[in-house]
Amino acid sequence: MNAPTATLALRVVEARELNPLIRMLRLRADDGRALPGFAAGAHIRVQVSLTDGGTDWRHYSLVNFDTARNATNAPTEYVIAVRKEAEGRGGSRFMHERLKEGDTLAIEPPKNDFPLHTGPGGSVLVAGGIGVTPLATMAARRRAEEAPVRMHYAGRSRDLMAFLPELEALLGPDLHVHADAEAGAPLDIDALLDNVPAGDRLYVCGPKVMLDAVLARTQVRGWTHDRVHFELFTEPVVEAGDQPFEVELAQSGQRFTVAADQSILDCLIDNGCDPMFDCKRGECGVCAVPVIEGEIDHRDYVLTAREKAEGNVMQICISRAKGARLVLDL
């Protein structure tokens, strides 16, 4: 069972459209008190209203450009940026269309699943679209530490890329902007990796297609896992060929049908179960469940190739069945 987490009630003191897709929100406590501190890469969970009338939680990275060393130790505000997702369940539309300055949001205190590591060597930050948010804070932290840092920021066009002026002021020539509309092609991952010094760590955040490409190319080059750090900035999506399937819980004998556009995790929650979970994107490993029977369609970023081949555990927030049925040890 997930332990309850204390929530904070924060007021929206500023809501501003950075471009047609991205809205920036500034949150503070009514009494102006200091909020729980955070480190670069951290996020908060925000309670949102969905189009079906229900509520859910969404993760948003905390954005900070202050280069003072203690800037995020006891902040008086949190800044987040939200990309509008037309095909989602309505959480981002709530944040864009229904939330107003003066409204109050319930949030959980910061948590960091994407930490910036210390030690020798530089940091190379690779951002795709709204994935720039945690990396912007990392860039500011590296500047505060006077440590080497470079950022490659890719997007469809400059007018849809948030925080460009702030990043240009922060990083100067260490910011490399790639706009598909100008280049006529996506970011060249191999060319980028060719210029990463041997001792540098890579931090990647962006959409699945970009993350998959970067991970594939670093694996081909033999880069170790401790050198490549990432966070996926997207919700799980329905893939071509996804079909409903049955899931059986071996310990209770309960059986449920998982819809083509539904995760096993959401199916279990909808049917009154209380499985462990956190990120809902196949990154954290919290929702891992042993599989007794059935073939798994692995879509996570947690399990190794060997663990996936063995086929006896899965991340139920994102992975599915290749066949008609799975039996889980739940």
N, C-alpha and C positions, 0 to 999 in steps of 0.2 A: 504494500500500500504506500502511496506517496505521502510523505509527511506534509502537513499543512505549512505554508510559508506565510509569514506576516506580510501584509500589503501596506503600501503607502497611498494616501489620497493626495494627488498633486494637481494643481490648477494649470491649465493651459494659459500662459501669459502672452504667448505669441504664436500665431499660426500663419505661415507665409509660403506662398507657392514659389518654389525655386525654378520650376519650369512646368510644362503641362503634365508631367508624370510624377513629379516629386514635390512633396510638401514637408517643410521643416516645422517642427513643433518644439517650443521651449516650455519646460515644466518646472514649477516651483511649489514649495509648501506655502500655505497661506500666511504663516507666521514668519516666513523668511529664514527658517532655521537651516542649519547645515544638513545636507542629505548624506546617506551612506556613500563612502568613497568607492572608487573603482580604479582599475588599471586598464591600460590600453588594450583594446580587443573585447572589452566587456559589453554586455547587453542587459537590457531590462525586459521583463515580460509585461505586456500591457493588456488589460482586459478590453476586448472589443465586442461590439454587437454585430450579429450576423443578419443576413437578409431573411433567414427563416425565423427570426425572433429570438434565437438563442444567443448565448455568449460563448466566447472562447478566448484564448490567450495568444498573442503574437510576440515574437522576439524582434527587438529593434536595437541595433548597436548604438552605443553612446558616442557622440561626436564632440571632440574638444580640440581646439587649435592653440590653446594657451601653452606656451613653452616654459612657464615657471615650473620648477621641479615638483612643487607640492600642489599643482593646479587641480588635481582630481582627488586629493586626499579627503577633503570635506567640502565638496561643491555646494553652492546654494541653488543650483539649477541643473537639470539634465536637458540635453539637446538631442533630438532624434530626427531622422528623415525617413519618410514613408513613400515607397513607390506604389502607385495605383495599379492594381492587378484586375483587369477587366474580367478575367475568367475565374477568379477566386470565389470563395464562399461569402465574401462581403466584408471581411475585416478591414482591408485597405480602403474600400469605398466608405466605410464608416469613418475612418481616420481622415479621409479627404473631404467627404461631402456632408457629414452630419456633425462632426466635432467642431466646436467653435471656441474662439478665445473666451475665457471665463469659465468654460466647462471643467469638470473635475474627472480625472482618470484614476482608476485603481491600477497600481503597478506593483510588481515584486522588486525587491532590492537588486542591485547589479550582481550579475554572475559572469564569470569569465571562462568560456570553453575554448578561447582562441588567444592564449596569452602570448605576449611578446617576450622572447627569451633574452636573457642577459649572457654576457660572455664575449669573447673576441669575435672579430669579423663584422662585416656590415650586414644590413638588412635590405633586401630587395622586395618591394611591395608591388603586387600585381592586382589591380582593381578592375573589375568589370561592372559598369553601370552603378547601381545603388550599392554594390559591394565595396564602394569606396569608403563607406562610413567608418568601419572599424579601423581601416588602414590609415585614414586621415589622422585619427588619434594616435596611432602608432608612429606616424611620421612626426607629429608634434613631440611625442615622448623621446624619440631618437634625437631630435634637435635639442631638446632640453638637456639630454645627456652628452651632447656634442659627439654623438656616435655616427658613423657613416650610414647613410640611408638614401635610397633612390626609389622613386615610384614610377611605375608604368600604369597609366590610367586609360582604359579603352572604353569606347562607347559608340553608339551608332552615329551621333553627331554632337558637336560641341554644345549646341543649344539644349541638349537633353542630359548633359553631364553636370551633376550638382557639385558645388563647392570649388569650381575651377579657380575663381579669383583668390580664394583663401589659400588654396594649395600652391598657386603660382607665387604668392607672397611668402609662403612658408618655405618652399623648396627651391624656388628659382630654377637654375639649370638642372637640378636633380629630379625635376618632374618631366616625364616624357608622355605626351598626350597623343593617343591614337584615336582618330575619328574615322570610322568605316566610310562615311560619306566623302571624306577628303582623300583617303588612301585608296578607295575602290576595292578594298579587301579587308578581311579580319586581321587582327593583330598576329604578327608572325612570331609564334611561340619559340620556334627553334632559334631564330635570330636573337630573341630576347635572352634565351638561356645560354647562347654562345658567349654572351658578354657578362655573365654572372661569375665573379671571382670565386675560386675554389673554396674559400673560407666563409663565404656569405650564406645566410639563411634566406629562404624564399617564403613569403607570406602571400597567399592567394585568396581572394574573396570575390565571388561573382556568380553568374548563372552556371547551371550544370554543364552546358556545352563547353564553356571556357574552362571550367575546373577539370572536366574529363580530359580535355586536350593537354592541359599543363601536366596533370598527373601521368598521363600516358607517355609524354615526352621525357619527363624526368625519370620515369622507370626505365625507359629504353637506355637512358644515359647511365643508369646504375646509381642514381642519387639515393642516399639512405633516407629512411622515413623521418629521422630526427632533423633532417635538413629542409624538409618541405612541410609547411604548416598551412592549413586551409580552413575555410569556412564557406559553406554553400549558402548562397543568398537567394533561395527560391523555395517555394512550396513544392511538394511532390506533385507530379502531373500524370494524367492518364496517358499511357503510351499506346500506340497502335497495336491492336490485337489483344488488349486487356479484356479479360472475360470474368464473369462471376465465378466463384468457387466456394466450396464448403470448407469450413474449419471446425474441427472437433477438439474440445478440451478434454484430454484424457482423464484428468483427475475428477471431473464432475460429470462427464458424459454429455455435456451441452454441445449442441451443434448450431452453427449460424452460417448464413450465406453472406459472403463478402461481395458487395456489388463491384462492378467493373470500375467505377469511379470512387471507390472507397478503400481505405487502408484496413488491414486487419485490426490495427490498434483502434481506429475510430469505430469499427464494427463492434469490437468488444465493449468499448465505452458506451456506445448506444444501447447495448443490451445489458447494461448494469454491472459490468465487470470493472475492476479497478487495477489494470496492469500498470507496471512501472514504466515511465517514459519521461523524456525531457524535450529534446530538440525537435522531434518529428520530421527530421530531414535525413536520417540515416548516418549521422556523424558521431553521436556521443556514445552509443553502445548501451545506454541504460535499458532499452526495451528488448534486449536479447532474450530469446526464448528457445529452449530445446525443442527440436522437431523429431517426433517418433516415426512418422510415416508421411510420405509425399515428397515430390520434387520441388525444390525451392528456386524461385526466380530472384536471385540476389541483386539488389539495387543499392546497397549501402556502401559507405566509405570506411567501415570499421573493420570488417573481417579480412583476413589475409586470403590470398588465392587458395592456399591449402585448406583453410577453414571452410571456404565456400565449396570447394571440391568435395570435402567430407560430407557436407549436406546435413549436419545434425544440429545446427543452430541458425537462427535467423533474426533479423531486426524487423519486428512486426510493424514499425511505423512506415516502412517504405517498401520492403520486399514482399513478393507475392508467391502464388503457386503457379508452377508451370502446367500442372494437371488440374483435375477436377476437385482435388481434396488434399487437405493437410491435417495431420493430427499433431497437436501441440501438447507438450508436457505442462499443462496448466490446469 
